[in-house]
Amino acid sequence: MKDEEDDNIIPNDDENNQDENQIDDNQNGDDDEIIDVDAKQFEGQHFYENQEEEGEDVITKVTGMYKDWFLDYASYVILERAVPAIEDGFKPVQRRIMHSLKELDDGRYNKVANVVGHTMQYHPHGDASIGDAMVQIGQKDLLIDCQGNWGNILTGDGAAASRYIEARLSKFALEVLYSPKITDWGVSYDGRRAEPNNLPVKFPLLLAQGAEGIAVGLSTKVLPHNFNELIDASIKILKGKPFTLYPDFMTQGIADVSNYNDGMRGGRVRVRAKISQLDKNTLVITQIPFSTNTSSLIDSILKANEKGKIKIKKIEDNTAADVEILIHLFPGVSPDKTIDALFAFTACETSVAPLGCVIEDNKPLFIGVSQMLKISTERTVDLLRQELEIQLEELKNKWHFSTLEKIFIREEMYIDFKLYGDRESLYKYLYDRFEPFKKSFVRDINDDDLQRLTQIPMIRITRFDSDKADDLIAKLEDEMKEVEYNLEHLTDFAIAYFTKLKEKYGKGRERQTELRVFDNVEATKVVLRNTKLYVNREEGFVGTSLKKDEYVGDCSDIDDVIVFLRDGTLMITKVDAKTFIGKDIIHAAVFDKNDKRTIYNMMYRDGKSGPSYIKRFNVTGVTRDKAYDLTNGTNGSQVVYFSHNPNGEAEVVTILLRQVGTIKKLKFDIDFANLAIKGRGSKGNLVTKYPIKKIELKEKGISTLLPRKVWFDDTVKRLNVDARGELLGEFKPSDKILVISQSGKLKVIIPELSTHFDEDMIVLEKWKPKKPISAIYYDGEKERYFLKRFLVENEGKEESFITDHPNSQLEIVSTDYRPVAQLVFAKVKGVQKDDLHIDVEDFIAVKGFKALGNQLTTDKLKQVNLLDPLPYEEPVEEVPERPEISEDDPVETELDDDGQIGLVLE
């Protein structure tokens, strides 16, 4: 969004034309052209303008005039065009549009072109800016009742021409925007008409609609907020209670407002599209982020696909009244990883920086949304007070004249009118006649009152009904008491006013944007590895252009590569076309800096003929392009054995020594599992002081790491290993997770941290293959409740365990060994049957996955509940005792008689 007006238009055309003509006359020139002078360009040179004043020449520097004019222009743009006023939340063009709509209002629709033309009486700029501003107001669906094609904020389509679309004020606008008797009026730019300086808006309109504008030297960006939440917060302010405000967008989406900062400078709101998995090869976007539309969103996805960041087959845009963008994936492409990649590389996630800037007393004011709401609420209370005071004064005047009229007719003062030939004597007569009743009036009688009395028609006097007059006076007195009570209890009256607004207009204005804390998507983990990495081991090069050399693996252009050299050097560098690391490369791979489970097993010779050492280590925090020495630093050191193990595996190797001297034992085994995992800079443990002839792999290793603990964070609906949320358990490489949804679908998956979970997920736990699952469901075809007990049969497939009828629905599901269900029966013909408790294990045996199950009852059920399960001793799972990743666990070594290693773990 940008400012509704053209920044190149000079304010107040008539006044500026007058000033320009005056300048031309004083310059004594024939040309009418106005020359713009850049003060910096001509700084130091002398440019003057000669003026005659009382016979003397006055010299004025053009540079000074330039500075003054620019300051005037900047002030005008800030105050009169780009930044909204705190009083009513409108920019001038918006205020003039709403004023014109009120002047034209007759209950029927008006052509927008007609409204634009009427607004030009007040607005000193062109029709285009007025039309654009009016369309923006109309699209917010609050103040203007629109008819015709007003565009679509979801697709980005523009509105039809102003001659084709129509508008009128909404009922809400008529109620909260206008009150002529308390409006602060000013004069239009040409002095011909009166226009409101501020509209008496009795609602936090600025926060409801939001505002955005770029002025000279500053800008503003107030995000829109929810209608009902603003009213609730205003009521809390009046009651002295704390409140919080968060934005709400018409495009819906999901927002992370943890860094909103009350809408002030420095805050930031992250907004995401709502993406779900339609099937294994299709994703669907049903909500889009604020500040985007379906066209820009699709363009960003296509660009990411062209750059190789993501891999998609095609996109379909089925958006109409609601957003529906289908993203078709190639077979084998992970939907979960693609969703994360969409957040990382496309406009499916955007970041919005709010900036609360408003105009107060003709000056910019930087405040947060909480303070804006407080100011708006206080102003609403003041406006209500003014309206009540005016209403009370009008009621008093009505009561005053009604009482005067009643006395005037009852006392038959009109009969003696013919005795007085002039106004002065007549008024003196009336003043005298009213003197006995003077104390009963709310104010003194004046000439205007008497004039109205003398103008009462005789037919009204003859038909005067004293009882009706008394009833009217009594009614006015009751109304005055009510208004006086409201003035005395102004806060309660304001609370009732806001409550009435919510009841009347709040329906259908519920929150549209879901608030949720996002986890950070790491681009390196979700980027599509769209290129291949190669290595030339002998010459020491790695890169994506070495297609004739050894293939390492797939990578992306934002990945890092880790390289180990034969001399014990380690280096990590950015993936590039061709990078020289060093000759004699022994291992190269794509590097993940957060991977603590990949363990490197290594033996090296210290120096050219020194002893050999063994070590296990992991690589995490390093500096890119810095060489690290993994040996003891002795010149001529060399790696004699190396392996990398993604899950901390520890193999058994056989050491063969050269025949030197009187060595008795030339062959022995070493198990890497007996070594602790230390830092990359550790020296390691002595293997032997004799030269090694050969090292052979005797036995492949198993993981020496403890099972990994996995948690589920319900706030962001993601798995993590950072102890956030609920602990699901300790997972070995072969362990999986059981996921059950309310729709009756079940799947068993690998616990990958990138996995997305549906909103209707009801069970998420570590899967135990021999643990039965119990479910009670309603069969739509048979119209009966069934209970079934089964085991998962197909691990890698999502299946439904209830019938496929549209009316079938899951009631309860349990993964307990011995669950207990409660059946609550519906009352039939006044008879209430007692609740029934069912021992599921006793009721039905474990059957096949597709089995229908046993029918529970033929009676009509009101509710099915799951009670506490019966006691059951679950078999204890044995966890192997393996050393965790550590840099501090000491390992001592002992040498036998032949100088060979004997490992002793402390």
DRENVEX-984080 format. One record per residue (C-alpha): residue in one letter; x negated, z, y. Coordinates in steps of 0.001 Angstrom, whole numbers, plus 500000, padded with zeros to 6 digits. Each point is the difference from the previous one (the first is absolute). Example, Ala and Ser with C-alpha at 12.3 -4.5 7.8 and 13.67 -1.06 7.14 Angstrom:
! DRENVEX-984080
A/487700/507800/495500
S/498630/499340/503440
//
This chain:
! DRENVEX-984080
M/500000/500000/500000
K/498807/499351/503507
D/501191/500626/503500
E/503285/498240/500664
E/498736/498313/503172
D/497403/497450/501004
D/496911/501782/501280
N/499260/497165/502440
I/503148/500493/502108
I/499525/501694/503366
P/502506/502825/500686
N/502704/499861/502653
D/499878/496267/500691
D/501678/500123/503403
E/497805/502760/501349
N/496820/498351/498718
N/500993/496637/501475
Q/500416/501697/503343
D/496549/501589/499706
E/498439/496689/498987
N/501527/498185/502985
Q/498716/502698/502318
I/496478/499589/498590
D/500126/496240/500433
D/501130/500321/503639
N/497211/502397/500802
Q/497438/497706/498426
N/500983/497255/502472
G/499723/497400/497257
D/502192/497128/498982
D/499675/500480/496243
D/502509/502203/498175
E/497742/500453/496965
I/499123/503575/499060
I/496405/500336/498796
D/499148/502695/497462
V/496653/501576/500767
D/498047/501787/497315
A/498348/503007/501610
K/497198/500175/497443
Q/499210/496317/500299
F/499475/500213/503754
E/498613/503503/500166
G/497379/500294/502724
Q/501233/496942/501903
H/502043/500211/503196
F/503475/498579/499914
Y/502243/500940/502882
E/503517/499451/501198
N/500503/499882/503762
Q/503181/501468/501445
E/501100/500374/503594
E/501360/503365/501006
E/500650/500761/503669
G/497434/497392/501026
E/497224/501297/497743
D/498585/498523/496803
V/500340/502238/496912
I/497656/499313/497106
T/501302/500780/496480
K/497915/499496/496852
V/501690/497905/497343
T/498413/502158/497301
G/501841/503013/501340
M/503259/498087/500018
Y/499392/498953/496387
K/499514/503615/498911
D/503170/501137/501778
W/502092/497175/498626
F/498757/500537/496458
L/500805/503708/500195
D/503483/499160/501252
Y/500474/497519/497182
A/498743/502440/497368
S/502297/502730/501303
Y/502935/497616/499941
V/499397/498907/496393
I/499639/503600/498852
L/503012/501383/501841
E/502405/497065/500083
R/499405/497955/496885
A/498111/501235/496957
V/500473/503760/499660
P/503405/501693/499483
A/501297/502835/502138
I/500254/503448/498428
E/503420/500570/501648
D/501957/497348/498098
G/497442/498325/497716
F/500465/496567/501589
K/497634/497524/501541
P/501436/498484/503219
V/501051/496746/498339
Q/501789/501905/497247
R/501747/502271/502511
R/501196/497005/502007
I/501324/498311/496859
M/501995/503090/499047
H/501319/500334/503563
S/501104/496354/499987
L/501711/500408/496635
K/501961/502909/501436
E/501040/497999/503063
L/501175/497157/497778
D/501633/502253/497413
D/503672/499286/499363
G/500006/500720/496271
R/499327/496383/499056
Y/496778/498199/499095
N/497996/498305/502751
K/497627/497089/499549
V/496453/501299/500147
A/499181/497212/502434
N/502676/501386/502301
V/498543/503510/499706
V/496506/498640/500713
G/501253/498199/503099
H/501775/503134/501231
T/496856/502086/499398
M/497940/497620/502154
Q/501834/501429/503018
Y/498001/503168/499402
H/496873/498763/498227
P/497408/498167/502096
H/498651/497933/497090
G/501135/497103/497837
D/502748/499723/497432
A/497633/499754/496997
S/498734/503553/500366
I/503566/501309/500337
G/501203/498097/496941
D/497086/501166/497835
A/500452/503609/501085
M/503735/499840/499253
V/499391/498614/496495
Q/497553/502826/499291
I/502596/502590/501054
G/502664/498315/497903
Q/497826/499876/496888
K/499666/503779/500093
D/503747/500263/499234
L/500768/502915/502275
L/501094/499029/503516
I/501254/496418/499695
D/502778/498676/497782
C/498605/496593/499029
Q/501810/496863/498889
G/498276/496854/498793
N/496444/499375/498839
W/497865/502687/501623
G/497026/499379/497716
N/498727/502026/497073
I/497372/502739/500294
L/499357/499751/496249
T/499134/496310/499886
G/498722/499621/503564
D/502553/497283/500807
G/500832/499771/503704
A/503422/500230/501594
A/502067/496967/500916
A/500042/498784/503606
S/501710/502373/502419
R/502841/497524/500572
Y/501010/500309/496326
I/499974/503765/499454
E/502253/502670/501456
A/499792/503714/500719
R/501900/503007/501232
L/499208/503680/500339
S/500288/502130/496886
K/502328/502998/500007
F/496926/502234/499791
A/498496/498426/503121
L/503245/500396/501925
E/500067/503689/499125
V/496406/501057/500657
L/498589/497562/502581
Y/502419/499959/502908
S/501378/502516/502460
P/500193/498404/503487
K/500735/503255/501821
I/496662/501542/499004
T/497933/496793/500006
D/497013/499780/502306
W/500507/496699/501854
G/497525/497814/501832
V/499924/496569/501593
S/499161/496800/498139
Y/496848/498030/500831
D/501823/497756/502517
G/502001/502830/501577
R/503361/498445/499145
R/501149/502263/497166
A/499790/503557/498751
E/498309/500592/496656
P/499270/503231/498100
N/496546/501469/500437
N/500585/501719/496655
L/503001/499941/497741
P/501466/503431/499119
V/499169/499695/496282
K/501171/503036/498071
F/497970/499288/496843
P/496265/499647/499105
L/500248/496223/500170
L/496269/499383/500477
L/499181/501679/496683
A/502915/498368/498182
Q/499064/496446/501007
G/496260/500330/500510
A/498090/498124/502681
E/496922/497857/500287
G/498331/498481/503021
I/496645/498954/501388
A/499387/500648/503690
V/496845/499803/502107
G/497519/502572/498792
L/502383/501774/497606
S/502574/499342/497310
T/502763/501840/498190
K/501265/500041/496420
V/502788/502431/499201
L/501148/499598/496404
P/503724/500023/499156
H/501504/503123/498433
N/503101/500735/497965
F/503295/500357/501891
N/501282/503035/498092
E/496618/501736/499874
L/499698/499730/503794
I/503406/501631/500457
D/499105/502757/497520
A/496716/500600/501821
S/501770/500140/503391
I/502370/502622/498615
K/497026/501985/498707
I/498436/499851/503463
L/503186/501398/501530
K/500063/502757/497382
G/496322/500812/500523
K/498981/498969/496483
P/496859/498061/499001
F/500296/496331/499089
T/497902/497029/498933
L/500507/496303/500683
Y/498777/497069/497948
P/500628/496282/500554
D/502616/497991/498139
F/499914/496208/499849
M/502792/497454/499559
T/497771/498024/497644
Q/500020/503063/497726
G/496773/500210/497973
I/497976/503117/499171
A/498090/501913/502690
D/497183/502526/499902
V/500427/502099/503146
S/497408/502666/499176
N/497937/498829/502991
Y/502889/499239/502396
N/498645/502420/502629
D/503448/500350/501597
G/499877/496368/501097
M/497083/500508/502399
R/496759/498103/500408
G/497713/500368/496989
G/502807/500201/497475
R/500597/497454/497283
V/502850/499168/497646
R/499355/498071/496794
V/502959/497917/498866
R/500348/498260/496655
A/502365/497501/498475
K/502070/501184/497069
I/498669/498144/496969
S/501293/500446/496480
Q/499441/498312/496673
L/502886/497734/498992
D/498413/499079/496675
K/496488/499757/498595
N/499276/496786/501925
T/502098/500515/503150
L/499835/502334/502987
V/502797/500330/502544
I/499719/501114/503643
T/503310/501476/501208
Q/498880/501673/503245
I/497347/498965/502512
P/497763/501976/502394
F/500792/500481/503672
S/498538/497322/502315
T/500120/497347/497249
N/502571/497529/498719
T/500341/498086/496764
S/498308/496907/501444
S/496882/501829/501209
L/499919/502093/496834
I/500078/496938/497737
D/497334/498291/502130
S/497682/502994/499590
I/500551/499984/496216
L/499243/496286/499775
K/496814/500427/502061
A/498830/502842/497747
N/500687/497798/497001
E/498012/497122/501514
K/497068/502325/500637
G/500127/501223/496410
K/500873/503601/500863
I/503112/499828/497839
K/501200/497601/497328
I/503619/498874/500080
K/501850/497052/498490
K/502641/499419/502687
I/502226/501754/502557
E/503753/499678/500431
D/501761/501193/503149
N/503638/500817/499206
T/500562/502086/503124
A/503507/499905/501474
A/501723/503175/501163
D/497374/501980/498044
V/496341/499316/499353
E/499116/498483/496644
I/496575/498449/499532
L/499065/499171/496413
I/496294/499838/499136
H/499334/498271/496686
L/496755/500930/498238
F/497925/498130/497459
P/500152/501319/496419
G/497481/502765/499476
V/499824/501032/503674
S/500627/503742/500468
P/503133/500643/502126
D/498751/503482/500966
K/496657/498721/501187
T/501700/497153/501867
I/502240/502476/501849
D/496944/501945/501156
A/498290/496749/500994
L/503042/499010/502065
F/499712/503294/501870
A/496251/499570/500486
F/499762/496335/501021
T/503365/498917/501421
A/502565/501068/502595
C/501858/501933/497284
E/498280/502987/501586
T/499638/500182/503761
S/498759/502669/502342
V/501892/500719/503217
A/498420/501926/502872
P/502616/501691/502219
L/499336/500656/503672
G/502518/502094/501894
C/499947/498814/503609
V/503038/500166/502338
I/500740/499911/503725
E/500941/503257/501702
D/500220/500339/503795
N/498439/496548/500404
K/496902/501036/498047
P/498867/499299/496417
L/500339/503026/497744
F/498367/500283/496569
I/502047/502321/497778
G/501046/500384/496388
V/503397/499267/498528
S/500864/503705/499761
Q/499566/500406/503745
M/501934/496779/500601
L/502906/501392/497998
K/499902/503307/501847
I/500103/498204/503364
S/502846/497778/498784
T/501963/502971/498680
E/499569/501940/503250
R/501089/496918/501974
T/503058/499596/497771
V/500981/503612/500651
D/499561/499463/503755
L/502101/496825/499931
L/502734/501784/498068
R/499900/502786/502594
Q/500371/497491/502834
E/502939/498321/498264
L/501691/503358/499424
E/499504/501006/503631
I/501487/496716/501213
Q/502851/500355/497516
L/500659/503549/501195
E/500000/498907/503637
E/502440/497195/499229
L/502293/502393/498101
K/499898/502425/502909
N/500937/497240/502415
K/502867/498932/497746
W/501162/503581/499685
H/499644/500512/503749
F/502090/496977/500932
S/502590/500638/497268
T/500484/503492/501395
L/500183/498676/503550
E/502539/497395/498950
K/502131/502561/498200
I/500112/502343/503044
F/500507/497090/502390
I/503093/498753/498125
R/501340/503434/499061
E/499813/501248/503603
E/501520/496721/501231
M/497284/499532/502605
Y/500773/496280/500151
I/503401/500610/501693
D/498496/500909/503372
F/497709/496950/500250
K/502347/498338/502524
L/499397/502857/502467
Y/496304/499064/500411
G/499082/496757/501653
D/496193/500130/499576
R/497585/500790/497163
E/498366/502992/501670
S/503253/501901/500470
L/501190/499069/496506
Y/496775/501209/498381
K/500195/503238/502052
Y/503518/500527/498724
L/498903/499487/496391
Y/496963/502259/500375
D/502289/502754/501298
R/502502/499531/497180
F/497237/500196/497360
E/498382/503084/501531
P/501973/502516/497838
F/498830/498180/496839
K/496373/499633/501071
K/498636/502628/497604
S/501359/498209/496940
F/497892/496866/500522
V/496527/499374/498495
R/498749/498593/503296
D/501068/499587/503623
I/502594/497409/500929
N/498638/497061/501979
D/501409/497006/501845
D/499562/497731/496993
D/502296/502253/497971
L/502642/499901/502709
Q/499732/496235/500326
R/500668/499581/496272
L/503020/502302/500285
T/501518/498034/502874
Q/499652/496795/497972
I/502041/501226/497010
P/502953/497583/499511
M/503471/501481/500508
I/501137/498823/496567
R/497282/502132/498430
I/501103/503006/502084
T/503638/499581/498969
R/499052/499718/496318
F/497489/502870/500079
D/500234/502210/496897
S/498697/503517/500663
D/499672/500831/496297
K/497863/496920/499323
A/497858/500883/502999
D/499489/503515/498629
D/499071/498555/496586
L/497490/497650/501591
I/498426/502818/502006
A/499834/502202/496899
K/498349/497171/498062
L/497450/499478/502755
E/499261/503728/500034
D/499371/499937/496240
E/497705/497023/500348
M/498097/501714/502815
K/499544/503104/497869
E/498667/497857/497151
V/497539/498188/502275
E/498889/503294/501566
Y/499482/501429/496518
N/497907/496975/499026
L/497899/500425/503124
E/499412/503652/499168
H/499101/499045/496408
L/498183/496783/500796
T/497612/500161/497035
D/502835/500378/497509
F/501806/497140/501712
A/496893/497791/499681
I/499639/500895/496306
A/503646/499068/499439
Y/499395/496732/501883
F/497051/499053/497758
T/501927/501033/496883
K/502894/497772/501046
L/497632/497072/500537
K/498592/500411/496494
E/503445/500249/498415
K/501255/496979/501916
Y/497025/497633/499793
G/497597/501467/497427
K/501621/498533/496905
G/497930/497149/498608
R/496954/501030/502046
E/498257/502013/497303
R/496195/499896/499695
Q/498788/496620/498774
T/496244/500552/499761
E/498806/502200/497155
L/497361/502560/500988
R/497180/500469/497521
V/496318/500878/500002
F/497911/497010/498916
D/496913/500084/497886
N/497166/497828/501252
V/499606/496718/498167
E/496323/499240/499463
A/499498/496309/500539
T/497132/499803/497486
K/502266/501272/497234
V/502882/497625/500571
V/498316/496852/501294
L/500296/497057/497659
R/496661/499220/498440
N/500166/496321/500760
T/496351/499081/499568
K/497303/500477/497384
L/496761/501968/500222
Y/496788/498691/498416
V/496498/501375/499518
N/496559/498446/499559
R/498163/502847/498291
E/496474/498588/500054
E/499919/498846/503606
G/502056/502989/501217
F/503012/498351/501659
V/503694/500927/499874
G/502862/498082/501635
T/503049/497828/499681
S/498200/496672/500418
L/497673/500381/496983
K/502384/498140/497703
K/497221/498769/497710
D/498821/503539/499267
E/501429/502920/498000
Y/503623/500949/500684
V/500501/503690/500891
G/503730/500249/500703
D/502794/499268/502443
C/499744/501392/503520
S/501349/499617/503524
D/498243/499400/503294
I/500467/503650/501039
D/498487/501513/496834
D/496579/501608/499583
V/497616/499284/497143
I/497727/502581/498344
V/496654/498783/498619
F/497361/501745/497846
L/496441/498620/499697
R/497466/500421/497189
D/497724/502045/502290
G/502744/502638/500385
T/501328/498847/503372
L/503716/500288/500788
M/501650/498098/502851
I/503572/499412/501149
T/500788/497032/502215
K/502953/497977/501257
V/501145/497068/497905
D/498600/496818/501542
A/499257/496431/499015
K/496375/500825/499090
T/498096/503252/500521
F/496470/500851/498895
I/499715/503492/498496
G/496748/499967/498053
K/498598/498363/496903
D/500821/501063/496436
I/503625/501182/500347
I/501233/502002/496999
H/503611/500638/501103
A/502409/498763/502687
A/503704/500740/500460
V/502742/500356/502611
F/499705/503500/501474
D/502744/502567/500587
K/498710/502852/502151
N/502795/502345/498887
D/499368/499499/496293
K/498564/503239/498639
R/500733/499227/496366
T/497517/497135/499621
I/496819/501579/498634
Y/496594/498333/499713
N/497709/500934/497085
M/496342/499212/500599
M/496456/500525/498666
Y/496935/499135/502028
R/496212/500112/499666
D/498276/501955/502753
G/497192/497776/501283
K/498180/497349/498002
S/499076/502283/497091
G/501699/503308/500697
P/502638/501930/498038
S/503613/498791/499626
Y/503024/501804/501423
I/503717/499871/499312
K/502894/500590/502447
R/503752/499544/500480
F/501455/499566/503475
N/502829/498521/502032
V/499816/498147/503317
T/502429/500848/502794
G/498852/500452/503599
V/497280/497523/500974
T/498931/497990/503031
R/500535/496271/499730
D/496837/497855/499723
K/497748/503030/499514
A/497671/500064/496980
Y/500144/503201/497891
D/497308/500871/497450
L/501470/501403/496763
T/496571/500833/498496
N/497502/502700/500907
G/498493/497692/502610
T/496721/499322/498172
N/498583/496524/500517
G/500554/497760/496969
S/503034/501875/498669
Q/502395/497976/497876
V/503502/500385/498529
V/499785/499773/496199
Y/503686/500561/499189
F/503188/499659/502065
S/503744/500016/499383
H/503063/500340/502239
N/503057/501784/498655
P/503391/499643/501813
N/501450/503161/498461
G/496905/502155/499601
E/499155/498862/496459
A/496839/501436/498422
E/498313/497977/497268
V/497402/500945/497379
V/496713/498054/500122
T/497007/499818/497705
I/496501/500307/501519
L/497108/498171/498320
L/496487/501033/501153
R/496762/498098/499866
Q/497376/501242/497531
V/497620/501946/502191
G/497582/502546/498564
T/501464/502325/497396
I/503718/499840/500916
K/501994/501204/497000
K/503518/499044/501171
L/500275/496431/501265
K/503793/499813/499839
F/502717/502382/501208
D/503559/499948/501474
I/501264/501131/503382
D/503683/500657/500801
F/500791/499517/503677
A/502975/502347/499545
N/497552/502911/499966
L/498965/499264/503587
A/501791/501251/503082
I/501012/497495/502647
K/497948/500547/503138
G/499344/498245/503282
R/498248/496633/500200
G/496936/501652/501580
S/499310/502388/497101
K/496710/499539/498142
G/501606/500270/496580
N/498759/501580/496767
L/496842/499137/498109
V/500549/497750/496962
T/496405/499623/498836
K/496501/499895/501419
Y/499059/497139/497649
P/500679/496322/500617
I/503364/498717/498749
K/499953/496844/497903
K/503720/499363/499725
I/503409/501590/500662
E/502951/499067/497766
L/503704/500797/500359
K/500990/502037/496964
E/503550/501016/500844
K/502423/499063/502780
G/501072/502919/502110
I/503317/501646/500764
S/500973/501467/503354
T/498253/503230/500830
L/502228/500705/502981
L/502872/502428/499963
P/503479/498449/499956
R/500951/499031/503528
K/502676/502089/501717
V/502715/497891/501597
W/502545/501181/502579
F/503163/498352/501355
D/500653/500269/503740
D/503757/499708/500463
T/499592/499520/503756
V/498259/496647/499652
K/501206/499276/496434
R/496457/499437/498721
L/497609/501371/497404
N/496765/501611/501143
V/497006/501982/498735
D/499692/502075/503191
A/502245/502920/498932
R/502895/498873/502228
G/503484/500625/498665
E/501045/500794/496432
L/497413/500088/497202
L/500998/497590/497239
G/497220/501057/497634
E/496502/499146/498818
F/499618/496399/498936
K/497496/498509/497573
P/499398/496230/500117
S/502668/499431/497343
D/502687/502183/501628
K/503036/498479/501753
I/502924/500985/502215
L/503702/499964/499146
V/502315/498720/502761
I/503824/500198/499760
S/502384/498780/502718
Q/503609/500890/500762
S/501013/496476/499014
G/499186/500859/496380
K/496691/498132/499815
L/496816/501344/498459
K/496379/498912/499952
V/496606/501356/499002
I/497136/499071/502328
I/496317/500651/500560
P/499531/502596/502786
E/498534/497651/502612
L/499836/501459/503503
S/501348/496777/501506
T/503290/500188/498074
H/503236/499908/502036
F/503057/501958/498854
D/503648/499131/500630
E/502233/502241/502077
D/502335/500686/497043
M/497223/501420/497782
I/501162/503271/498401
V/497291/500716/497370
L/496247/499661/500456
E/497746/501821/497561
K/497106/499612/497617
W/501234/498104/496976
K/499844/501645/496610
P/500765/497366/497347
K/501528/502429/497511
K/502154/501834/502537
P/503647/498852/499779
I/502109/498971/503005
S/503632/501143/500188
A/502624/498264/502137
I/503738/500323/500656
Y/501576/496885/501449
Y/503412/498485/500628
D/500660/496758/498139
G/501978/497661/502251
E/501351/497865/497173
K/501219/502794/497711
E/500781/502332/502934
R/498491/502922/498160
Y/497028/502351/500457
F/497154/499688/497468
L/496954/502111/499177
K/496871/498385/498592
R/496500/501181/499049
F/497128/497577/499620
L/496275/499287/500323
V/498338/497312/502109
E/499342/496963/497816
N/498571/497380/502396
E/497346/501519/502246
G/499269/497093/502294
K/503589/498913/500654
E/502729/501304/502288
E/503247/500352/498038
S/503480/501397/500523
F/501066/502726/497582
I/503694/499914/501003
T/502464/497178/499405
D/499996/496942/502262
H/503646/500260/501124
P/500345/500071/503833
N/501888/503310/499854
S/497491/501717/497720
Q/498073/502754/501734
L/497491/502686/499112
E/501232/503577/500401
I/497032/502154/498951
V/496642/499444/498334
S/497608/502602/498610
T/496485/499914/498581
D/500181/503561/498660
Y/499538/500540/496274
R/503249/502007/499669
P/502292/499249/502962
V/503460/501520/500534
A/502853/498148/501739
Q/503176/501391/501576
L/503237/497989/499961
V/502511/500898/502742
F/503443/498606/499145
A/502489/498669/502527
K/503369/501741/500368
V/502715/498028/498192
K/503663/500752/500775
G/499073/503397/501353
V/497981/500954/496902
Q/496326/500852/500489
K/497847/499810/496892
D/497014/502366/499714
D/496518/498650/500582
L/498092/498854/496928
H/496277/500664/499444
I/498170/497535/497747
D/496683/500562/498224
V/498686/496442/500193
E/497501/500438/497140
D/502784/501259/497723
F/502564/497428/501188
I/497979/496839/499295
A/496760/499012/498290
V/497348/497780/501526
K/501088/496380/499531
G/498859/496567/501082
F/499574/499010/503643
K/502921/497558/499917
A/502374/502372/498141
L/503320/500627/501736
G/499897/503735/499207
N/502760/502429/499040
Q/503249/500278/501921
L/500245/503315/501822
T/503752/500435/500390
T/503224/498073/500488
D/501147/502367/502749
K/499605/499147/503658
L/496869/501558/501505
K/499652/501265/503530
Q/496248/500668/499924
V/496993/500020/497682
N/497230/502519/500713
L/496576/500639/498521
L/499302/503670/499221
D/496770/501825/499242
P/498487/498763/496717
L/499661/502112/496865
P/496571/501544/499285
Y/497419/497750/498402
E/496279/500461/499447
E/498340/496784/501002
P/496833/499101/498089
V/496897/500720/502054
E/498047/496898/500849
E/496292/500348/499357
V/497855/498976/502923
P/496367/499173/499172
E/497472/502084/501827
R/497913/497511/501893
P/497940/500553/503129
E/501649/498908/503215
I/498168/497996/502641
S/497529/502398/501508
E/496815/499932/501968
D/499101/503625/499450
D/500260/500652/496228
P/496418/500710/498847
V/498531/498467/496867
E/496847/501413/498450
T/497723/498004/497741
E/497665/501058/497253
L/497225/497869/498536
D/499201/500057/496319
D/496529/499702/498601
D/500035/496241/500431
G/500950/500238/503646
Q/503528/498749/499420
I/503105/501334/501675
G/502253/502699/498677
L/503024/500472/502287
V/501421/503465/500565
L/503213/500338/502064
E/500432/503244/501880
//
